[in-house]
């Protein structure tokens, strides 16, 4: 089977990139797999290229490259196919519209997979009808604004299937009413350990993820102040990079100083091999207000760590079994978070027992198992036979005509707004 993934930027660091690389590598053991990065800013992928997977790109933005596209006048004009409602719209252009459309129309593959809403729209509108068209959702429907939901409701019916990373999010998409679209929850995968699992000898609690407000590291730091009051020999290590402004790191540093937690709470840059840091800890923690999945939770469990996490939408409750391999607490509950951590700190036997259960239960996220679920979906769709994988010629023609009418109306509204501003 030939499988192609369309990715925003395969050359940087991110959860969608990591999960796509994991899936592609697992599929490539028995199938022909390629990843097409719309944009390329650097020579080599920051996360390392997946083995046996062909990696290519459509728009080259390396200034040292002989094929640099940044000076192309089309790159200065805003995209018309990639939806404005997608948060990455400013990075897309008439040039990306053209390159993606040409790639999709000429692509000879069995399955083409999009990895974010804007790219799913491209696939829905431009992919060759002979290919299975699958959209992936790595965030949650609730995290999209009204304009993006409108795009999804209108464009996605030309997809054959949509996969989400949680059953809760799959349910939300089914409620949208996307005719003819198979909506299925398939979790992200996490590769097997290359390091030894945690031995639970270090008095360390670990947290990992981007330094952004939704992760609620401020809540975690406040909770850990209560932990330190009862267990002053324990430490909290937070691994993650913030945005380019560094505002969140500065705010957290100031909070740590104000609570007198220097020497107890440490902010560390993201490390390439996080599992080595996880293995030094005895407990993992996540204080997020919202998680689309929770890759770092699974990574911690695979290292044999019990995880204390807020029971936020959508991921943690579908990963952690409360009281078996971790604890779930109410989002925003400083005291509850501190109490759950202290329970595990006080009881070494409980900590080890939960850690062992966590490692066993995390096996369901092994790459080969997750890849098998994707393959079963692809094979089912392919098995429908020619002419049965889309809306049919009449409905598809009507849908494309409606798409063209909406695009025209959108262009007219944009022109009118620009005229008013002038």
C-alpha positions as CSV (number, residue, x, y, z in Angstrom):
1,X,0.0,0.0,0.0
2,X,1.2,3.5,-0.8
3,X,0.5,6.1,1.9
4,X,1.3,9.8,1.8
5,X,1.2,12.2,4.7
6,X,0.8,16.0,4.2
7,X,2.5,17.9,7.0
8,X,2.8,21.6,7.7
9,X,6.5,21.6,8.6
10,X,8.4,18.4,9.2
11,X,11.7,20.2,10.0
12,X,10.8,21.7,13.5
13,X,9.6,20.3,16.8
14,X,6.0,19.5,17.7
15,X,3.6,16.9,18.9
16,X,1.9,16.5,15.5
17,X,5.3,16.0,13.8
18,X,6.3,13.5,16.4
19,X,3.1,11.5,16.2
20,X,3.3,11.6,12.3
21,X,6.9,10.4,12.3
22,X,6.0,7.6,14.8
23,X,3.1,6.4,12.6
24,X,5.0,6.7,9.4
25,X,7.9,4.7,10.7
26,X,5.7,1.9,11.9
27,X,3.7,1.8,8.6
28,X,7.0,1.8,6.6
29,X,8.0,-1.6,7.8
30,X,5.5,-3.2,5.3
31,X,4.3,-0.3,3.1
32,X,5.6,2.5,0.9
33,X,5.3,5.7,2.9
34,X,6.2,9.3,2.2
35,X,5.9,12.5,4.2
36,X,5.5,15.7,2.3
37,X,6.3,18.8,4.3
38,X,4.6,21.9,2.8
39,X,7.4,24.2,4.2
40,X,11.1,23.6,4.7
41,X,13.2,26.0,6.8
42,X,16.2,23.9,7.6
43,X,18.5,21.2,6.2
44,X,17.5,18.3,8.4
45,X,14.5,17.6,10.6
46,X,15.0,18.8,14.2
47,X,13.4,15.5,15.4
48,X,15.3,13.2,13.1
49,X,13.8,11.7,9.9
50,X,11.8,8.5,10.4
51,X,13.6,5.4,9.0
52,X,12.5,4.0,5.6
53,X,10.2,7.0,4.9
54,X,10.6,9.2,1.9
55,X,10.7,12.9,3.1
56,X,10.2,15.7,0.6
57,X,8.9,19.3,0.6
58,X,6.9,21.7,-1.5
59,X,8.1,25.2,-0.7
60,X,11.8,25.8,0.2
61,X,12.4,28.7,2.6
62,X,16.1,27.9,3.3
63,X,17.9,31.2,2.4
64,X,21.0,29.2,1.6
65,X,19.2,26.9,-0.8
66,X,19.6,27.2,-4.6
67,X,15.8,26.6,-4.8
68,X,14.8,29.3,-2.3
69,X,11.2,30.2,-2.8
70,X,10.9,33.2,-0.4
71,X,11.4,35.7,-3.2
72,X,8.6,34.3,-5.4
73,X,6.0,37.0,-5.6
74,X,3.2,34.4,-5.2
75,X,4.6,33.8,-1.7
76,X,3.7,37.4,-0.7
77,X,0.1,36.9,-1.6
78,X,-2.3,35.3,0.9
79,X,-3.6,31.8,0.4
80,X,-7.1,31.3,-1.0
81,X,-7.5,27.5,-0.6
82,X,-5.8,27.1,2.8
83,X,-8.6,28.5,5.1
84,X,-8.1,31.8,6.9
85,X,-9.6,30.3,10.0
86,X,-6.6,28.0,10.4
87,X,-4.1,29.6,12.8
88,X,-1.3,28.9,10.3
89,X,-2.9,30.9,7.5
90,X,-0.2,33.6,7.6
91,X,2.4,31.1,6.6
92,X,0.5,30.0,3.6
93,X,0.2,31.8,0.2
94,X,-0.8,31.6,-3.4
95,X,2.5,29.7,-3.9
96,X,1.6,27.0,-1.3
97,X,-1.9,26.8,-2.8
98,X,-0.4,26.1,-6.2
99,X,2.3,23.7,-5.0
100,X,-0.1,21.7,-2.8
101,X,-2.7,21.6,-5.5
102,X,-0.2,20.4,-8.1
103,X,1.2,17.7,-5.7
104,X,-2.3,16.4,-4.8
105,X,-3.6,16.3,-8.4
106,X,-0.5,14.4,-9.7
107,X,-0.1,12.1,-6.6
108,X,-0.4,8.4,-7.3
109,X,-1.1,6.9,-4.0
110,X,-3.6,4.7,-2.2
111,X,-4.1,6.9,0.8
112,X,-3.4,10.6,1.3
113,X,-3.5,11.8,5.0
114,X,-3.8,15.4,6.2
115,X,-2.5,16.4,9.6
116,X,-4.2,19.7,10.4
117,X,-7.5,21.3,9.4
118,X,-6.1,23.6,6.7
119,X,-4.4,20.7,5.0
120,X,-7.4,18.5,5.4
121,X,-9.3,21.2,3.4
122,X,-6.7,21.0,0.7
123,X,-7.1,17.3,0.5
124,X,-10.9,17.5,0.5
125,X,-10.9,20.0,-2.4
126,X,-7.9,18.9,-4.5
127,X,-6.9,15.3,-3.9
128,X,-7.4,12.9,-6.8
129,X,-10.7,11.0,-6.3
130,X,-9.0,7.7,-6.8
131,X,-7.1,8.1,-3.5
132,X,-8.5,7.5,-0.1
133,X,-8.8,11.0,1.6
134,X,-8.2,10.9,5.4
135,X,-8.0,13.9,7.6
136,X,-6.4,13.8,11.0
137,X,-7.3,16.0,14.0
138,X,-4.5,16.4,16.5
139,X,-6.3,19.2,18.4
140,X,-9.9,19.1,19.7
141,X,-13.0,20.4,17.9
142,X,-13.7,22.5,20.9
143,X,-10.4,24.3,20.4
144,X,-11.4,25.6,17.0
145,X,-13.3,28.9,16.5
146,X,-16.6,29.3,14.8
147,X,-15.1,30.1,11.4
148,X,-12.9,27.0,11.5
149,X,-15.9,24.9,12.5
150,X,-17.8,26.3,9.6
151,X,-15.0,25.3,7.2
152,X,-14.9,21.8,8.7
153,X,-18.7,21.3,8.4
154,X,-18.6,22.5,4.8
155,X,-15.4,21.0,3.5
156,X,-14.9,17.8,5.3
157,X,-17.8,15.9,3.6
158,X,-15.4,15.3,0.7
159,X,-13.1,13.3,3.0
160,X,-13.5,9.6,3.2
161,X,-12.5,9.5,6.9
162,X,-11.5,11.6,9.8
163,X,-9.4,10.3,12.7
164,X,-9.2,11.9,16.2
165,X,-6.9,11.1,19.1
166,X,-9.7,10.6,21.6
167,X,-13.1,9.0,21.6
168,X,-14.6,12.2,23.2
169,X,-13.4,14.2,20.2
170,X,-14.7,11.6,17.8
171,X,-18.1,11.9,19.4
172,X,-18.0,15.7,19.0
173,X,-17.2,15.4,15.3
174,X,-20.0,12.8,14.7
175,X,-22.4,15.4,16.2
176,X,-21.5,17.8,13.5
177,X,-23.1,15.6,10.9
178,X,-20.5,15.0,8.2
179,X,-22.4,12.8,5.6
180,X,-20.4,9.8,4.4
181,X,-17.4,10.5,6.5
182,X,-16.1,7.7,8.7
183,X,-15.1,9.3,12.1
184,X,-12.8,7.1,14.2
185,X,-10.7,7.6,17.3
186,X,-7.2,6.3,17.1
187,X,-4.7,7.4,19.8
188,X,-1.2,8.6,19.1
189,X,1.6,6.1,19.5
190,X,4.7,6.2,21.6
191,X,7.7,4.1,20.7
192,X,9.2,1.5,23.0
193,X,11.8,2.6,25.6
194,X,15.4,2.8,24.6
195,X,16.5,3.5,28.2
196,X,15.9,1.6,31.4
197,X,12.6,2.2,33.1
198,X,12.4,4.3,36.2
199,X,13.7,2.7,39.4
200,X,11.7,5.1,41.7
201,X,14.8,6.0,43.7
202,X,15.0,9.6,42.9
203,X,13.0,12.2,44.9
204,X,11.9,13.9,41.7
205,X,8.6,14.8,40.2
206,X,8.7,15.5,36.4
207,X,6.5,17.5,34.1
208,X,7.0,18.1,30.3
209,X,5.4,20.1,27.6
210,X,5.4,23.5,26.0
211,X,5.6,26.5,28.4
212,X,2.2,27.9,27.5
213,X,-0.6,29.1,29.8
214,X,-3.0,26.2,29.0
215,X,-0.4,23.8,30.5
216,X,-0.9,25.6,33.9
217,X,2.6,25.3,35.2
218,X,1.7,28.2,37.5
219,X,-0.9,25.9,39.2
220,X,1.7,23.1,39.4
221,X,4.3,25.4,41.0
222,X,1.8,26.6,43.6
223,X,0.8,23.0,44.3
224,X,4.4,22.0,44.7
225,X,4.9,24.6,47.3
226,X,2.5,22.6,49.5
227,X,4.5,19.4,48.6
228,X,7.8,21.0,49.6
229,X,6.3,22.1,53.0
230,X,5.7,18.4,53.8
231,X,8.5,16.8,51.9
232,X,11.4,19.3,51.5
233,X,13.7,16.7,50.0
234,X,11.6,16.4,46.8
235,X,12.2,18.3,43.6
236,X,10.1,19.3,40.6
237,X,11.7,19.4,37.2
238,X,9.8,21.0,34.3
239,X,11.0,20.3,30.7
240,X,9.7,22.5,27.9
241,X,10.3,25.4,25.6
242,X,8.1,28.5,25.6
243,X,7.2,30.8,22.8
244,X,9.7,33.3,21.2
245,X,8.8,36.0,23.7
246,X,9.8,34.0,26.7
247,X,6.9,35.6,28.7
248,X,5.7,32.3,30.2
249,X,9.2,31.4,31.4
250,X,9.8,34.8,33.0
251,X,6.4,34.6,34.7
252,X,7.2,31.1,36.1
253,X,10.6,32.1,37.2
254,X,9.1,35.1,39.1
255,X,6.5,32.8,40.7
256,X,9.2,30.3,41.8
257,X,11.2,33.2,43.3
258,X,8.2,34.6,45.1
259,X,7.3,31.3,46.7
260,X,10.9,30.6,47.8
261,X,11.1,27.5,45.6
262,X,14.6,28.0,44.2
263,X,16.4,24.8,44.7
264,X,13.1,22.9,44.6
265,X,11.6,23.7,41.2
266,X,13.7,23.8,38.0
267,X,12.9,24.9,34.5
268,X,14.8,23.1,31.8
269,X,14.8,23.4,28.1
270,X,13.2,20.6,26.1
271,X,15.6,17.7,25.7
272,X,15.7,15.4,22.7
273,X,15.6,12.2,24.6
274,X,13.0,13.0,27.3
275,X,12.8,9.3,28.4
276,X,16.3,9.6,30.1
277,X,15.0,12.4,32.3
278,X,11.7,10.6,33.0
279,X,13.7,7.5,34.1
280,X,15.4,9.6,36.8
281,X,12.0,10.6,38.3
282,X,9.5,8.7,40.5
283,X,6.3,10.5,39.6
284,X,5.0,12.4,36.5
285,X,2.5,15.2,36.6
286,X,0.3,17.2,34.2
287,X,-1.7,20.2,35.4
288,X,-3.3,21.3,32.0
289,X,-6.6,22.9,31.6
290,X,-7.0,21.2,28.2
291,X,-5.2,18.4,26.4
292,X,-6.1,17.1,23.0
293,X,-4.3,13.9,23.9
294,X,-1.3,13.8,26.2
295,X,1.8,12.4,24.6
296,X,4.0,13.1,27.6
297,X,1.6,11.2,29.8
298,X,2.0,8.1,27.7
299,X,5.8,8.6,27.6
300,X,5.9,8.8,31.3
301,X,3.8,5.7,31.7
302,X,6.0,3.8,29.3
303,X,8.9,4.7,31.6
304,X,7.1,3.1,34.5
305,X,5.9,6.3,36.2
306,X,2.6,6.8,37.8
307,X,1.0,10.0,36.5
308,X,-1.0,12.6,38.4
309,X,-3.0,14.6,35.9
310,X,-5.9,17.0,35.9
311,X,-9.1,15.4,34.5
312,X,-9.3,17.9,31.7
313,X,-10.8,17.5,28.3
314,X,-10.0,15.3,26.4
315,X,-7.0,13.0,26.7
316,X,-6.0,12.2,30.3
317,X,-9.2,10.4,31.3
318,X,-8.8,8.1,28.2
319,X,-5.1,7.3,29.1
320,X,-5.0,7.1,32.9
321,X,-7.1,4.6,34.9
322,X,-7.7,6.5,38.2
323,X,-6.3,4.7,41.2
324,X,-4.6,2.0,39.0
325,X,-1.8,3.6,37.1
326,X,-2.2,7.2,38.2
327,X,-4.5,9.8,39.7
328,X,-7.0,12.3,38.2
329,X,-7.8,15.5,39.9
330,X,-10.1,18.4,39.1
331,X,-8.7,21.0,36.8
332,X,-7.5,24.1,38.7
333,X,-7.5,22.4,42.0
334,X,-4.2,23.3,43.7
335,X,-4.9,21.4,46.9
336,X,-6.1,18.3,45.1
337,X,-3.0,18.2,42.9
338,X,-0.8,18.7,46.0
339,X,-2.6,16.0,47.9
340,X,-2.4,13.4,45.1
341,X,1.4,14.0,44.8
342,X,1.9,13.7,48.5
343,X,0.0,10.4,48.6
344,X,2.4,8.9,46.1
345,X,5.4,10.5,47.8
346,X,4.5,9.0,51.2
347,X,3.8,5.5,49.9
348,X,6.7,4.0,48.0
349,X,5.0,0.6,47.5
350,X,1.9,2.3,46.0
351,X,4.2,4.4,43.7
352,X,6.0,1.3,42.5
353,X,2.7,-0.7,42.0
354,X,1.1,2.1,40.0
355,X,4.3,2.6,38.0
356,X,4.3,-1.1,37.0
357,X,0.6,-0.9,36.0
358,X,1.3,2.3,34.0
359,X,4.1,0.5,32.0
360,X,1.8,-2.5,31.3
361,X,-1.2,-0.4,30.4
362,X,0.9,1.9,28.1
363,X,1.5,-1.0,25.7
364,X,-1.8,-0.2,24.0
365,X,-0.1,2.8,22.5
366,X,2.8,0.9,20.9
367,X,3.4,2.0,17.3
368,X,2.7,-1.4,15.7
369,X,-0.7,-1.5,17.5
370,X,-1.7,2.0,16.5
371,X,-0.4,1.5,13.0
372,X,-2.6,-1.6,12.7
373,X,-5.7,0.4,13.6
374,X,-4.9,3.0,10.9
375,X,-4.2,0.2,8.3
376,X,-7.5,-1.5,9.2
377,X,-9.3,1.8,8.5
378,X,-7.5,2.3,5.2
379,X,-8.1,-1.3,4.0
380,X,-11.8,-1.0,4.9
381,X,-12.1,2.1,2.8
382,X,-10.1,0.7,-0.1
383,X,-12.3,-2.4,0.1
384,X,-15.4,-0.5,-0.9
385,X,-14.2,-0.6,-4.5
386,X,-13.8,2.0,-7.2
387,X,-16.5,4.7,-7.2
388,X,-17.6,4.0,-3.7
389,X,-15.0,6.0,-1.8
390,X,-16.3,9.5,-2.5
391,X,-19.7,11.2,-2.6
392,X,-20.3,10.1,-6.1
393,X,-20.0,12.2,-9.3
394,X,-23.2,14.1,-9.0
395,X,-23.0,14.9,-5.3
396,X,-19.3,15.7,-5.6
397,X,-19.9,18.0,-8.6
398,X,-22.7,19.8,-6.6
399,X,-20.4,20.1,-3.6
400,X,-17.6,21.6,-5.7
401,X,-20.0,24.1,-7.3
402,X,-21.1,25.1,-3.8
403,X,-17.5,25.4,-2.7
404,X,-16.8,27.7,-5.7
405,X,-19.8,29.9,-4.9
406,X,-18.7,30.3,-1.3
407,X,-15.1,31.1,-2.3
408,X,-16.4,33.8,-4.7
409,X,-18.6,35.3,-2.0
410,X,-15.6,35.2,0.5
411,X,-13.4,37.0,-2.1
412,X,-16.1,39.7,-2.7
413,X,-16.5,40.3,1.1
414,X,-12.7,40.6,1.5
415,X,-12.5,43.1,-1.4
416,X,-15.3,45.1,0.1
417,X,-13.6,45.2,3.5
418,X,-10.3,46.4,2.0
419,X,-12.2,49.1,0.0
420,X,-13.8,50.4,3.3
421,X,-10.5,50.5,5.1
422,X,-9.0,52.6,2.3
